[in-house]
Amino acid sequence: MAYTTINKSTEHFNTKLYVGNGGTNAITGVGHQPDMVWLKNRTDGDGHKLFDSVRGALKVIEPNDSATESTYANSLASFDSDGFTIGSTADINESSDNFVSWNWKAGTTSGLSGGTITPTAYSINASSGVGIYKYTGNSTSGATIAHGLGKIPTSIWVKRLDSAKEWQIYHQAMGNGKWIELTSGTPQTGTSRWNDTSPTSTLFYLGNDSDVNYNGASYVAYVFCDVTGFSKMGSYTGNANNDGVFVYTGFKPSWL
């Protein structure tokens, strides 16, 4: 394995399976207190549900949908020291259904400075290169947000919370003049998402499109950096062969 500063990956990210019970359900064994929890019913076709500690318990957005942020009563009620507790909402806790949870730790909520937009709340993990930021847009091209990760972000996911807007994804393989949406296939080109400016080890940049930076609108950004032996953002070219393509990451991926 490639050299890594993370000796135990489950202290920063872990996948946890569970069975719904239709009531209060404390999911333990995650290995850390998660700050971002992504849930999916594996038994039926319910949509993906994403929660984070920055927006707060019961606040859900859907990676497979453009819908506004919702408050789900009886959903994810708390982020606990070794997992999380959910209520009776069927999408995440239908009795006897099988579920998967993907759990990221952030945890640092102070000390961030710089940028032209100051997040209203944030939680970051410089060791694993993961940050969660809630911010209010200003409609200014070239607006910047300090991320505090000390590394250059390789993928940035932005979702407008107060309006039904598509997820906007920056990925280093596409470059700063393109973005892709989680619910559609092809990359799109323009300056209005990332202002044609690549993120740095201290800042990431926004254009003035309403999907990422409308004056007074509320957004969440999830920022990911490459960390040797732990995380890697890349690209590959398909070959249509049964054996497929070998993609080197330097470690055994737990989430792809």
Secondary structure, DSSP 8 states (H G I E B T S, - for coil): ----S-S-GGGTEEEEEEE--SS-EEEE--SS--SEEEEEESSS----EEEETTT-TTEEB-TT-----EE-TTSEEEEETTEEEE-S-HHHH-TT-EEEEEEE---B-S----BSS--SEEEEETTTTEEEEEEE----TTEEEE---SS-EEEEEEEESSS----EEEETTT-TTEEB-TTS-S-EE-STTTTT----SSEEEE-S-TTT--TT-EEEEEEEE-BTTTB----------TT------SS--S--
